[in-house]
Amino acid sequence: MVHQTRGAYHFGASRPLSEEALSALVAVFQEIEPDSTSGLEGRRSVSRLEIPRIGPAVVKHYRRGGMIAHLNKERYLRTGKTRCQKEYEQMVRARQAGVNIPEPIAFAFKGLVLYRGWLVTKEIAYQQTLARLSLREPERLPAVMDRFRKQLAKLVAHGLWHVDLHPGNVLIDDGGRVFLVDFDKARTFRGAGCRLLAKYRKRWKRAVEKHGLPQELLAFLD
């Protein structure tokens, strides 16, 4: 892990970021944060930019939800590793396990006790969520769900518990490739693979039924 600083901002990455990249990212961090999305698209607050020598990227802004957001929507108490570092490390682990995810570039935070955090990943071009595809292009579902099952199998085989895996956190690019996103709070599952698969199935079924998505999304549960 390479650690760098740019003013009050602390960065972590697998390889050093150029001065141009650091400056571009800090500029995004200092902008007014975008509104977050929710529902089928998952809860995200993101910005997009072109990073010199890296290309199109997505910056995730960590924001609180629920009632506490009315008092403090963007700062977290640091009691160890930051939330952004934990997600970055889980994404690196998932990628090493062969799971298709957006390539993690870096994590960053500002503040030592109360901090704000960001996660930077490469952008997946020409993509839509599986939830949206299931409603707009249902004829593509059989092939896409087969690819999704293979990604899920890798998570289970390596004991990776993505705590919020639902059709809004699965991206499909225009070539039909499947990518899993939003590894916030993901962790290692210590139990048997069959138990982990059961947890994934329960979470997935609840999301599909809650949002009235096509039943074809439940095919892999059989």
Backbone as numpy.savetxt, mean C-alpha at the origin, in Angstrom:
# Nx Ny Nz CAx CAy CAz Cx Cy Cz
20.04 -0.80 4.79 19.21 0.39 4.79 20.09 1.64 4.79
19.83 2.54 3.87 20.56 3.81 3.78 19.70 4.90 4.40
20.27 5.67 5.32 19.54 6.77 5.97 20.13 8.10 5.52
19.25 9.03 5.17 19.66 10.36 4.74 18.77 11.40 5.40
19.25 12.63 5.44 18.44 13.72 5.96 18.45 14.87 4.97
17.36 15.60 4.99 17.24 16.80 4.18 16.52 17.83 5.04
17.27 18.71 5.66 16.67 19.61 6.62 16.13 18.82 7.80
14.86 19.00 8.11 14.23 18.30 9.23 13.65 16.95 8.83
13.82 16.55 7.58 13.23 15.32 7.06 14.24 14.17 7.09
13.80 13.02 7.57 14.64 11.83 7.65 14.14 10.81 6.63
15.07 10.27 5.84 14.73 9.32 4.79 15.39 7.97 5.05
14.71 6.92 4.64 15.28 5.58 4.64 15.00 4.93 3.31
15.99 4.24 2.74 15.82 3.61 1.44 16.85 2.50 1.29
16.63 1.65 0.30 17.58 0.57 0.07 18.84 1.06 -0.63
18.75 2.21 -1.29 19.93 2.82 -1.92 19.80 4.33 -1.81
20.93 5.05 -1.87 20.88 6.51 -1.67 20.02 7.21 -2.71
19.32 8.24 -2.27 18.55 9.09 -3.16 19.40 10.30 -3.54
19.28 10.73 -4.78 20.05 11.89 -5.23 19.53 13.15 -4.56
20.34 14.20 -4.58 19.93 15.48 -4.01 18.69 16.01 -4.72
18.62 15.78 -6.04 17.44 16.22 -6.80 16.19 15.49 -6.34
16.33 14.18 -6.09 15.19 13.39 -5.63 14.73 13.84 -4.25
15.69 14.08 -3.35 15.34 14.52 -2.01 14.60 15.85 -2.05
15.09 16.77 -2.87 14.46 18.08 -2.97 13.04 17.97 -3.52
12.86 17.13 -4.53 11.53 16.96 -5.13 10.55 16.38 -4.12
11.00 15.44 -3.32 10.13 14.82 -2.33 9.77 15.78 -1.21
10.75 16.51 -0.71 10.47 17.47 0.36 9.46 18.51 -0.11
9.56 18.92 -1.36 8.61 19.89 -1.90 7.18 19.33 -1.85
7.03 18.05 -2.15 5.71 17.42 -2.09 5.24 17.31 -0.64
6.14 16.94 0.26 5.77 16.83 1.68 5.24 18.15 2.23
5.77 19.26 1.72 5.42 20.59 2.24 4.14 21.15 1.63
3.62 20.50 0.61 2.39 20.97 -0.02 1.19 20.63 0.86
0.07 21.28 0.57 -1.17 20.93 1.25 -1.53 19.51 0.85
-1.83 18.69 1.83 -2.09 17.29 1.54 -3.38 17.12 0.74
-3.42 16.15 -0.17 -4.63 15.89 -0.94 -5.69 15.26 -0.07
-6.93 15.38 -0.51 -8.01 14.72 0.22 -7.86 13.21 0.10
-8.22 12.52 1.15 -8.13 11.06 1.12 -9.36 10.46 0.48
-9.21 9.27 -0.11 -10.33 8.53 -0.68 -10.70 7.43 0.28
-11.86 6.86 0.08 -12.29 5.79 0.95 -13.20 4.85 0.19
-13.82 3.91 0.89 -14.73 2.98 0.24 -13.99 1.96 -0.60
-14.46 1.76 -1.84 -13.90 0.73 -2.70 -12.44 0.98 -3.03
-12.02 2.23 -3.02 -10.66 2.56 -3.39 -9.69 2.47 -2.22
-10.17 2.09 -1.06 -9.29 2.06 0.11 -9.11 3.47 0.65
-8.65 3.60 1.87 -8.43 4.92 2.45 -7.00 5.35 2.17
-6.84 6.31 1.28 -5.51 6.75 0.90 -5.48 8.26 0.74
-4.35 8.84 1.02 -4.09 10.25 0.76 -2.75 10.28 0.04
-2.76 10.53 -1.27 -1.55 10.38 -2.06 -1.30 11.58 -2.96
-0.03 11.74 -3.32 0.40 12.72 -4.32 1.22 11.98 -5.36
1.24 12.51 -6.56 2.04 11.91 -7.63 3.05 12.92 -8.13
4.21 12.42 -8.51 5.26 13.30 -9.00 6.23 12.52 -9.86
7.06 13.23 -10.57 8.15 12.65 -11.35 9.44 12.88 -10.57
10.09 11.81 -10.13 11.31 11.94 -9.37 12.51 11.83 -10.32
13.40 12.80 -10.29 14.58 12.75 -11.17 15.32 11.42 -11.05
15.63 10.81 -12.17 16.39 9.57 -12.29 15.63 8.34 -11.80
14.40 8.52 -11.34 13.61 7.39 -10.88 12.34 7.22 -11.71
11.66 8.32 -11.97 10.46 8.25 -12.80 9.20 8.55 -12.02
8.04 8.19 -12.59 6.75 8.47 -11.94 6.65 7.75 -10.60
6.21 8.47 -9.58 6.13 7.90 -8.24 4.88 8.37 -7.53
4.54 7.66 -6.48 3.39 7.99 -5.65 3.87 8.20 -4.22
3.44 9.28 -3.60 3.76 9.57 -2.20 2.50 9.36 -1.37
2.58 8.46 -0.42 1.45 8.23 0.50 1.65 9.08 1.75
0.63 9.88 2.09 0.64 10.69 3.29 -0.11 9.92 4.38
0.51 9.73 5.50 -0.16 9.02 6.59 -1.09 9.97 7.33
-2.36 9.58 7.40 -3.36 10.41 8.06 -4.24 9.53 8.94
-4.62 10.07 10.05 -5.47 9.33 10.98 -6.92 9.33 10.49
-7.65 8.27 10.89 -9.07 8.20 10.62 -9.85 8.24 11.92
-11.16 8.19 11.81 -11.99 8.14 13.00 -12.07 9.46 13.74
-12.55 9.39 14.98 -12.78 10.59 15.77 -11.49 11.35 16.09
-10.40 10.60 16.27 -9.15 11.26 16.66 -8.65 12.21 15.57
-9.07 11.98 14.33 -8.62 12.83 13.23 -9.10 14.28 13.40
-10.18 14.47 14.15 -10.67 15.83 14.37 -9.70 16.63 15.26
-8.92 15.92 16.05 -7.96 16.57 16.95 -6.55 16.55 16.39
-6.20 15.45 15.72 -4.84 15.27 15.22 -4.90 14.34 14.02
-4.86 14.88 12.82 -5.08 14.05 11.63 -3.80 13.52 10.99
-2.63 14.05 11.38 -1.45 13.68 10.62 -0.21 13.37 11.46
-0.27 13.51 12.77 0.91 13.27 13.61 0.73 12.00 14.43
1.86 11.30 14.61 1.86 10.04 15.35 2.92 10.10 16.44
2.67 9.39 17.51 3.64 9.29 18.59 4.63 8.20 18.26
5.90 8.53 18.29 6.94 7.55 17.94 7.34 6.76 19.18
7.16 5.46 19.13 7.53 4.57 20.23 8.51 3.50 19.78
9.04 3.64 18.59 9.97 2.67 18.01 10.12 3.04 16.55
10.02 2.07 15.68 10.05 2.36 14.25 8.79 3.14 13.88
8.94 4.06 12.94 7.78 4.83 12.48 6.86 3.93 11.66
5.63 4.38 11.55 4.64 3.62 10.78 5.06 3.47 9.33
5.64 4.54 8.77 6.07 4.49 7.37 7.22 3.51 7.17
8.14 3.44 8.13 9.24 2.48 8.01 8.73 1.05 8.09
7.78 0.80 8.98 7.24 -0.56 9.10 6.57 -0.99 7.81
5.80 -0.09 7.19 5.15 -0.47 5.93 6.18 -0.67 4.83
7.17 0.20 4.78 8.23 0.06 3.78 8.91 -1.31 3.92
9.24 -1.70 5.13 9.93 -2.98 5.35 9.04 -4.17 5.01
7.75 -4.06 5.28 6.84 -5.15 4.91 6.72 -5.27 3.39
6.75 -4.13 2.70 6.69 -4.16 1.24 7.96 -4.76 0.65
9.09 -4.42 1.22 10.36 -5.02 0.76 10.32 -6.53 0.96
9.83 -6.96 2.11 9.73 -8.39 2.39 8.79 -9.08 1.41
7.65 -8.46 1.13 6.70 -9.03 0.19 7.31 -9.14 -1.21
8.03 -8.11 -1.61 8.66 -8.13 -2.93 9.70 -9.23 -3.02
10.45 -9.43 -1.95 11.44 -10.50 -1.92 10.78 -11.88 -1.98
9.53 -11.96 -1.53 8.78 -13.22 -1.57 8.13 -13.45 -2.93
8.31 -12.52 -3.84 7.76 -12.67 -5.18 6.37 -12.11 -5.37
5.88 -11.35 -4.38 4.55 -10.74 -4.48 4.66 -9.49 -5.36
3.70 -9.32 -6.26 3.68 -8.14 -7.11 3.18 -6.94 -6.31
4.05 -5.98 -6.09 3.69 -4.74 -5.40 4.36 -3.58 -6.12
3.88 -2.36 -5.93 4.62 -1.21 -6.46 5.99 -1.17 -5.81
7.03 -0.95 -6.58 8.38 -0.97 -6.03 8.55 0.11 -4.95
8.92 -0.28 -3.73 9.14 0.73 -2.68 10.42 1.51 -2.95
10.35 2.82 -2.87 11.51 3.69 -3.12 12.11 4.15 -1.80
11.26 4.66 -0.91 11.78 5.21 0.34 10.63 5.45 1.31
10.99 5.65 2.56 10.05 6.18 3.54 10.68 7.45 4.12
9.86 8.31 4.68 10.38 9.56 5.25 9.50 10.00 6.40
10.11 10.70 7.33 9.34 11.26 8.43 9.97 12.56 8.91
9.16 13.37 9.60 9.62 14.63 10.16 9.14 14.70 11.60
10.08 14.90 12.52 9.73 14.93 13.93 10.29 13.70 14.63
10.73 13.85 15.85 11.36 12.75 16.57 10.44 12.09 17.58
9.57 12.86 18.23 8.61 12.29 19.19 7.23 12.23 18.55
6.71 13.37 18.14 5.50 13.41 17.32 5.95 13.62 15.88
5.58 12.75 15.02 6.10 12.82 13.65 5.00 12.73 12.61
5.32 13.23 11.42 4.53 13.02 10.22 5.30 12.06 9.34
4.58 11.22 8.58 5.27 10.22 7.78 4.78 10.12 6.36
5.66 9.59 5.49 5.35 9.41 4.08 5.99 8.12 3.58
5.38 7.52 2.58 5.92 6.35 1.91 5.96 6.64 0.42
7.09 6.34 -0.21 7.27 6.64 -1.63 7.43 5.33 -2.40
6.61 5.15 -3.42 6.69 3.96 -4.27 6.62 4.37 -5.74
7.08 3.48 -6.60 6.94 3.73 -8.03 5.47 3.60 -8.42
5.06 4.41 -9.38 3.67 4.40 -9.80 3.41 3.25 -10.77
2.27 2.58 -10.61 1.83 1.57 -11.55 1.03 2.28 -12.64
1.52 2.25 -13.86 0.89 3.00 -14.95 -0.40 2.32 -15.41
-1.35 3.14 -15.81 -2.60 2.67 -16.43 -3.26 1.57 -15.60
-3.59 1.90 -14.36 -4.15 0.90 -13.47 -5.51 1.31 -12.94
-6.25 0.31 -12.45 -7.51 0.53 -11.76 -7.63 -0.52 -10.68
-8.48 -0.28 -9.70 -8.64 -1.27 -8.65 -9.45 -2.47 -9.17
-9.26 -3.58 -8.50 -10.05 -4.77 -8.84 -11.53 -4.52 -8.60
-11.85 -3.74 -7.58 -13.26 -3.40 -7.32 -13.87 -2.69 -8.52
-13.16 -1.72 -9.06 -13.68 -0.97 -10.19 -13.73 -1.83 -11.46
-12.71 -2.63 -11.66 -12.70 -3.51 -12.84 -13.87 -4.48 -12.80
-14.19 -5.00 -11.61 -15.27 -5.97 -11.50 -16.61 -5.39 -11.92
-16.76 -4.07 -11.79 -18.00 -3.41 -12.17 -18.00 -2.95 -13.62
-16.83 -2.57 -14.11 -16.74 -2.01 -15.46 -16.41 -3.04 -16.54
-15.58 -4.01 -16.19 -15.12 -5.00 -17.17 -15.21 -6.41 -16.59
-16.40 -6.87 -16.26 -16.55 -8.18 -15.63 -16.03 -9.34 -16.47
-15.96 -9.15 -17.78 -15.45 -10.22 -18.64 -13.98 -10.52 -18.39
-13.25 -9.60 -17.76 -11.84 -9.81 -17.48 -11.60 -10.53 -16.15
-12.65 -10.69 -15.36 -12.48 -11.22 -14.01 -11.87 -12.62 -13.93
-12.29 -13.59 -14.75 -11.72 -14.93 -14.61 -10.19 -14.96 -14.68
-9.62 -14.29 -15.67 -8.17 -14.28 -15.82 -7.50 -13.50 -14.70
-8.10 -12.37 -14.32 -7.52 -11.54 -13.26 -7.57 -12.26 -11.92
-8.69 -12.91 -11.61 -8.81 -13.61 -10.33 -7.83 -14.78 -10.24
-7.54 -15.41 -11.36 -6.54 -16.48 -11.35 -5.18 -15.93 -10.96
-4.84 -14.75 -11.47 -3.56 -14.13 -11.12 -3.57 -13.66 -9.66
-4.72 -13.17 -9.21 -4.81 -12.75 -7.81 -4.60 -13.94 -6.87
-5.18 -15.08 -7.18 -5.02 -16.26 -6.34 -3.55 -16.63 -6.17
-2.77 -16.46 -7.23 -1.35 -16.78 -7.16 -0.61 -15.81 -6.24
-1.02 -14.54 -6.26 -0.40 -13.57 -5.36 -0.77 -13.86 -3.91
-2.02 -14.21 -3.68 -2.47 -14.55 -2.34 -1.73 -15.77 -1.82
-1.51 -16.74 -2.68 -0.79 -17.95 -2.27 0.62 -17.62 -1.79
1.25 -16.63 -2.41 2.60 -16.24 -1.99 2.56 -15.57 -0.62
1.55 -14.75 -0.37 1.42 -14.14 0.94 1.29 -15.22 2.02
0.43 -16.19 1.76 0.19 -17.26 2.73 1.44 -18.11 2.93
2.12 -18.45 1.83 3.31 -19.31 1.92 4.42 -18.67 2.73
4.49 -17.35 2.72 5.55 -16.65 3.44 5.06 -16.02 4.75
3.85 -16.37 5.17 3.35 -15.89 6.45 3.19 -14.39 6.52
2.77 -13.77 5.42 2.58 -12.33 5.37 1.10 -12.01 5.55
0.76 -11.33 6.63 -0.62 -10.99 6.92 -0.88 -9.54 6.55
-1.47 -9.35 5.36 -1.92 -8.04 4.90 -3.28 -7.84 5.55
-3.35 -6.99 6.56 -4.54 -6.95 7.41 -5.76 -6.34 6.73
-5.59 -5.70 5.57 -6.71 -5.02 4.92 -6.75 -5.34 3.43
-6.64 -6.62 3.10 -6.65 -7.01 1.70 -8.10 -7.15 1.22
-8.49 -6.26 0.33 -9.84 -6.28 -0.25 -9.73 -5.79 -1.70
-10.80 -5.88 -2.49 -10.72 -5.52 -3.91 -10.30 -4.08 -4.19
-10.41 -3.19 -3.21 -9.94 -1.82 -3.42 -8.46 -1.66 -3.23
-7.79 -2.68 -2.67 -6.34 -2.65 -2.46 -5.61 -3.59 -3.41
-6.27 -3.95 -4.50 -5.67 -4.75 -5.55 -5.73 -3.92 -6.84
-4.58 -3.66 -7.44 -4.53 -2.87 -8.67 -4.29 -3.77 -9.87
-4.94 -3.44 -10.98 -4.78 -4.18 -12.24 -4.30 -3.19 -13.29
-3.16 -3.49 -13.92 -2.70 -2.58 -14.97 -3.33 -2.97 -16.30
-3.03 -2.21 -17.37 -3.69 -2.46 -18.64 -3.24 -3.77 -19.28
-2.18 -4.37 -18.77 -1.75 -5.67 -19.26 -2.33 -6.82 -18.46
-3.17 -6.50 -17.48 -3.80 -7.53 -16.68 -2.97 -8.00 -15.50
-1.83 -7.36 -15.25 -1.02 -7.75 -14.11 -1.65 -7.28 -12.81
-1.50 -8.08 -11.76 -2.10 -7.80 -10.47 -1.04 -7.30 -9.49
-1.35 -6.20 -8.79 -0.45 -5.64 -7.79 -1.22 -5.44 -6.48
-0.61 -5.78 -5.37 -1.21 -5.57 -4.07 -0.63 -4.31 -3.45
-1.47 -3.49 -2.83 -1.02 -2.23 -2.24 -1.55 -2.10 -0.82
-1.07 -1.06 -0.14 -1.48 -0.70 1.22 -1.13 -1.77 2.24
0.16 -1.87 2.54 0.65 -2.83 3.53 0.77 -2.19 4.91
0.06 -1.09 5.14 0.08 -0.45 6.45 -0.43 -1.43 7.51
0.30 -1.59 8.58 -0.01 -2.50 9.69 0.12 -3.98 9.33
0.66 -4.28 8.15 0.91 -5.69 7.80 1.93 -6.27 8.78
1.85 -7.57 8.98 2.76 -8.19 9.94 2.97 -9.66 9.61
3.88 -10.28 10.35 4.15 -11.71 10.18 3.09 -12.51 10.93
2.57 -13.54 10.28 1.59 -14.43 10.90 2.32 -15.69 11.34
2.20 -16.01 12.61 2.96 -17.12 13.18 2.23 -18.46 13.12
0.95 -18.46 12.80 0.19 -19.70 12.80 0.30 -20.47 11.50
-0.53 -21.50 11.37 -0.53 -22.35 10.18 -1.07 -21.60 8.98
-0.62 -22.01 7.78 -1.06 -21.36 6.56 -2.55 -21.42 6.35
-3.18 -22.54 6.75 -4.63 -22.67 6.57 -5.39 -21.65 7.40
-4.86 -21.33 8.57 -5.49 -20.32 9.42 -5.35 -18.92 8.81
-4.19 -18.65 8.23 -3.98 -17.34 7.60 -4.89 -17.21 6.39
-5.01 -18.26 5.59 -5.88 -18.22 4.43 -7.33 -17.98 4.85
-7.73 -18.59 5.95 -9.10 -18.40 6.45 -9.33 -16.93 6.84
-8.33 -16.29 7.42 -8.45 -14.87 7.79 -8.59 -14.01 6.54
-7.79 -14.32 5.51 -7.90 -13.57 4.26 -9.29 -13.74 3.65
-9.79 -14.97 3.63 -11.10 -15.23 3.04 -12.20 -14.48 3.77
-12.13 -14.46 5.10 -13.15 -13.78 5.89 -13.16 -12.28 5.60
-11.97 -11.67 5.58 -11.86 -10.23 5.32 -12.34 -9.91 3.91
-11.97 -10.71 2.94 -12.32 -10.48 1.55 -13.83 -10.58 1.34
-14.44 -11.63 1.90 -15.88 -11.83 1.74 -16.65 -10.67 2.36
-16.22 -10.21 3.52 -16.90 -9.09 4.18 -16.88 -7.84 3.31
-15.74 -7.56 2.67 -15.63 -6.37 1.82 -16.51 -6.49 0.57
-16.50 -7.65 -0.06 -17.30 -7.85 -1.27 -18.78 -7.67 -0.96
-19.23 -8.26 0.13 -20.65 -8.18 0.48 -21.03 -6.77 0.93
-20.16 -6.12 1.68 -20.45 -4.77 2.17 -20.66 -3.78 1.04
-19.86 -3.90 -0.04 -19.92 -2.94 -1.13 -20.73 -3.44 -2.32
-21.38 -4.58 -2.18 -22.24 -5.08 -3.24 -21.51 -5.38 -4.53
-20.31 -5.93 -4.41 -19.51 -6.25 -5.60 -19.94 -7.59 -6.19
-19.58 -7.84 -7.45 -19.98 -9.08 -8.12 -19.54 -10.33 -7.35
-20.40 -11.34 -7.34 -20.11 -12.57 -6.62 -18.92 -13.32 -7.22
-18.58 -13.01 -8.46 -17.41 -13.66 -9.09 -16.13 -13.39 -8.30
-16.12 -12.33 -7.54 -14.94 -12.02 -6.73 -14.76 -13.00 -5.58
-15.78 -13.80 -5.31 -15.71 -14.78 -4.23 -15.31 -16.16 -4.73
-15.06 -16.29 -6.03 -14.79 -17.60 -6.61 -13.62 -18.31 -5.95
-12.58 -17.55 -5.57 -11.39 -18.20 -5.00 -11.63 -18.73 -3.60
-12.78 -18.41 -3.00 -13.07 -18.88 -1.66 -13.47 -20.35 -1.63
-13.87 -20.88 -2.79 -14.32 -22.28 -2.83 -13.17 -23.26 -2.60
